[in-house]
Amino acid sequence: MMEIRKFSRILGLCAALGASTAMAVPAYAGPEDQSITLGMGEDFPTLDGYINTARDGVVITMHIYDMLIYRNPKTFEYEPLLATSWERIDDRTIEFKLREGVTFHDGSPLTAEDVAFTYNYWADPANGARSQGSVSWIERAEVVDDYTVRVIAKGAAPAALEFVAGSLPIYPSDYFQSVGPEEFGQKPIGAGPYKVESFGDGLVKLVAYEGYYEGGAKRTPSIKTINWRIIPDTATRIAEVISGGVDWVWNIPSDQVEQLQAVPTLDVALASTLRIAMVALDAAGRTGADNPLTDVRVRQAVNHAIDRETIVANLVGGDGEILNAPCHPVQFGCDQSAAVIYEYNPEKAKELLAEAGYADGFSLKLGSYRDRSRAEAVQSYLAAIGINAELEMLQASASFSSWREGKVGAWYGDWGSFSLADSSASLGTMFDGSSNDGARDETVIQLIKEAGSVMDPEERKAKYAEAIRIITEKAYWVPMHTIVMGYAYTNALDFEPTLDELPRFYDASWK
Amino acid sequence: MLSFLLKRATMAVVVMVNVSIICFVLSNVAYDPAIGIAGAQATDEDLALIRQTYGLDRPLLVRYGEYIGNIAQGDFGVSYLTKRPVLDMIVERLPVTALLAILSMALALAIALPLGSAAALWPDTIIDRLAQLLAVAGQAIPNFWAGLLLIVLFGVQLRWLPISGSESVAHFVLPSITLGTFAMPPLIRLIRAGMIEVLASDYIRTAKAMGIRPFQITFKYALKNAVLPVVSLSAVQLGFMLGGSIVVESIFALNGVGYLAWQSMSRSDMPVIQAIVLLISLIYIVLTLLADLLNAYMDPRLRSARK
């Protein structure tokens, strides 16, 4: 009895202590002072948009900096941003007319010199832009006059505007040169809607830039302060958004999104993205020349064996959709109707295996990383037709390298196409003969190369369609589904997820 | 004493050199650092450029020689990712990790010392059972689970405490409890076992016979001797904690050395990983040495034995 009374007193003490410390919790306000607190998963080593190219980095880049043009995430049309108009002078040259009166966060005016400097600096591979594909097409940029700049490509670059809109933020040349690239990454200055007030210790504080120009494609922010908190653990992020410690989180797994739906203060979404998932097959024989997957019948059998509909309905959820072609349906040139479709038919799969001489099945390694339950589903569908898949779940980059180095026969991976809505970013990087390419089909490589260098849209479409037909006919991949992104945010917030997985907080507002 | 110190210092250097070799070789052989630096979506040309830029195309032995040479001059290299000196990155995160380690250790000792002693004084009573329950539970419940349970209770349900971040001392309460609970079990056991042994010894019986008050016997005579091995163990545990807890710092979004280690691992930022491993082994070696010295100070017999 004595013990119990003592125990309850201790509990009381704990409660009092708790209540007193609760006062010390810093309250991130929200609607009252037009601020928002985000729970993000990835940390930033720098805020330099050419180095900080992981997903969260791309998102913060588009808040701090502006590019020359803007790609509308709904229509996928290009709209004016720092450039008011642009024109292709010839196959290799694009001329941009800059908006007058734009200032960087330090008040200095934007001129053609800034644009040319930024492009020329990062086009030099020695300066180490993280994603060389975004800049390597640039030969040079030239100042025509104060508000006109020409960008000259090394060859015909039909997807150039995608990079201009998506990956090439404009820096103030004087400031960048005076502080140097490392310092710039810590104390960046851009011409975007938000300026960086502080950066470090797991928090980036952004405040709306009062001098942000009107009339561009990005609207003047309604939310004035963004507290960008880095919370690496998913479960902690979820707990924070439930308790109201943060207003907005993403990268929430599908099953947890369903549970979060029950929280009355939250809105959730499992929104489509440009990211596509596939089971890539080792048709080129990188894991061994005698490997069964080099036989087209075996690859077709694998295609027939996997019930993608069931996987999408039960394990992907939300807005996830089945893919037939090895690219995203919204990407330019991704003609789904060109694809050969394999319906789920395990009997037919077994017949094909028997025909190929593997009636008793065989063993292979299946690499994957994002979602164990989906990978295990594929593993069991393969087991049902006699293929014994040994599953190797790794971290994303390690899994990518095991596929690229030809260590796994099948790879259930996914590809975000750098958020570019052009098949050159999907087909063009997965079937181009690079290490991503497990098919290494000369005809396809040639088609992809041509489609990436002709300017006529109809001709490009036709070439991609032909590539899609060959890839699916020869069953180099099992195109699986789109990847959905799980969001949860307070229902007082007016926010809309976009297909390109780039949340725009200058478009969000408090209700 | 001096020769003892010299011997230990030499040993420490040998251990550190071995640690550096193992760490350097493993982090280079385990998987391609170029992919880690470039990110999963890098193309072949990106990778080739990175190998060239960072000198990863040179033989392992050459790179190790250069690395050790630089360390000898106090240069731990520059992070692949931030391009900042590795030492700066670690030093600026040490305060968070140190605060967490000290709070956790203090909490663990504050509970383990009285509870372990009480369990020894009154064996097989409810207090002893409670001590053993805590010891078993603390050891059996994984950090990440305990941390999440605390978050759910105090952060989500009761909303008394902040869940993540390191802005105020309140932010350190849940992580310290999580880490402290993990450090506590061996301490409880060691104190309990030590006290039981000491309490049964001859000099305690003599003290009792002399009529010295039980309180004084327990705390002045018994605990002082029972606590000797606890000093060593605490030093070792504190050493581990100062290296940063990857799990606890990640769960509670504390921007400390452990979280830095995790980030660096997931991005193959080798210079940072290597420096952290060296740092942990250094702290560990120094604290073990300090614990030995402290023990020698507290127990004259150890001092004379080493002369």
Chai-1 contact restraints between the chains, C-beta under 6 A:
chainA,res_idxA,chainB,res_idxB,connection_type,confidence,min_distance_angstrom,max_distance_angstrom,comment,restraint_id
A,G18,B,W160,contact,1.0,0.0,6.0,A-B,restraint_1
A,T21,B,A170,contact,1.0,0.0,6.0,A-B,restraint_2
A,A22,B,W160,contact,1.0,0.0,6.0,A-B,restraint_3
A,A24,B,S168,contact,1.0,0.0,6.0,A-B,restraint_4
A,A24,B,A170,contact,1.0,0.0,6.0,A-B,restraint_5
A,V25,B,P162,contact,1.0,0.0,6.0,A-B,restraint_6
A,V25,B,A170,contact,1.0,0.0,6.0,A-B,restraint_7
A,P26,B,E167,contact,1.0,0.0,6.0,A-B,restraint_8
A,D43,B,Q263,contact,1.0,0.0,6.0,A-B,restraint_9
A,P45,B,L81,contact,1.0,0.0,6.0,A-B,restraint_10
A,P45,B,T82,contact,1.0,0.0,6.0,A-B,restraint_11
A,T46,B,T82,contact,1.0,0.0,6.0,A-B,restraint_12
A,P125,B,L49,contact,1.0,0.0,6.0,A-B,restraint_13
A,Q132,B,E45,contact,1.0,0.0,6.0,A-B,restraint_14
A,Q132,B,D46,contact,1.0,0.0,6.0,A-B,restraint_15
A,G133,B,T43,contact,1.0,0.0,6.0,A-B,restraint_16
A,E182,B,K83,contact,1.0,0.0,6.0,A-B,restraint_17
A,D201,B,N255,contact,1.0,0.0,6.0,A-B,restraint_18
A,G202,B,A253,contact,1.0,0.0,6.0,A-B,restraint_19
A,G202,B,N255,contact,1.0,0.0,6.0,A-B,restraint_20
A,I231,B,S164,contact,1.0,0.0,6.0,A-B,restraint_21
A,I231,B,A253,contact,1.0,0.0,6.0,A-B,restraint_22
A,P232,B,S250,contact,1.0,0.0,6.0,A-B,restraint_23
A,D233,B,S250,contact,1.0,0.0,6.0,A-B,restraint_24
A,D233,B,I251,contact,1.0,0.0,6.0,A-B,restraint_25
A,A235,B,L148,contact,1.0,0.0,6.0,A-B,restraint_26
A,T236,B,S164,contact,1.0,0.0,6.0,A-B,restraint_27
A,T236,B,I251,contact,1.0,0.0,6.0,A-B,restraint_28
A,A239,B,I151,contact,1.0,0.0,6.0,A-B,restraint_29
A,A239,B,G155,contact,1.0,0.0,6.0,A-B,restraint_30
A,A239,B,V156,contact,1.0,0.0,6.0,A-B,restraint_31
A,A239,B,I163,contact,1.0,0.0,6.0,A-B,restraint_32
A,E240,B,I163,contact,1.0,0.0,6.0,A-B,restraint_33
A,E240,B,S164,contact,1.0,0.0,6.0,A-B,restraint_34
A,I242,B,V156,contact,1.0,0.0,6.0,A-B,restraint_35
A,S243,B,G155,contact,1.0,0.0,6.0,A-B,restraint_36
A,S243,B,V156,contact,1.0,0.0,6.0,A-B,restraint_37
A,S243,B,R159,contact,1.0,0.0,6.0,A-B,restraint_38
A,G245,B,I163,contact,1.0,0.0,6.0,A-B,restraint_39
A,A396,B,A40,contact,1.0,0.0,6.0,A-B,restraint_40
A,S397,B,I35,contact,1.0,0.0,6.0,A-B,restraint_41
A,S397,B,G36,contact,1.0,0.0,6.0,A-B,restraint_42
A,S397,B,A40,contact,1.0,0.0,6.0,A-B,restraint_43
A,A398,B,Y31,contact,1.0,0.0,6.0,A-B,restraint_44
A,F400,B,A40,contact,1.0,0.0,6.0,A-B,restraint_45
A,S401,B,Y31,contact,1.0,0.0,6.0,A-B,restraint_46
A,S401,B,D32,contact,1.0,0.0,6.0,A-B,restraint_47
A,S401,B,I35,contact,1.0,0.0,6.0,A-B,restraint_48
A,S434,B,T43,contact,1.0,0.0,6.0,A-B,restraint_49
A,S434,B,D44,contact,1.0,0.0,6.0,A-B,restraint_50
A,S435,B,D44,contact,1.0,0.0,6.0,A-B,restraint_51
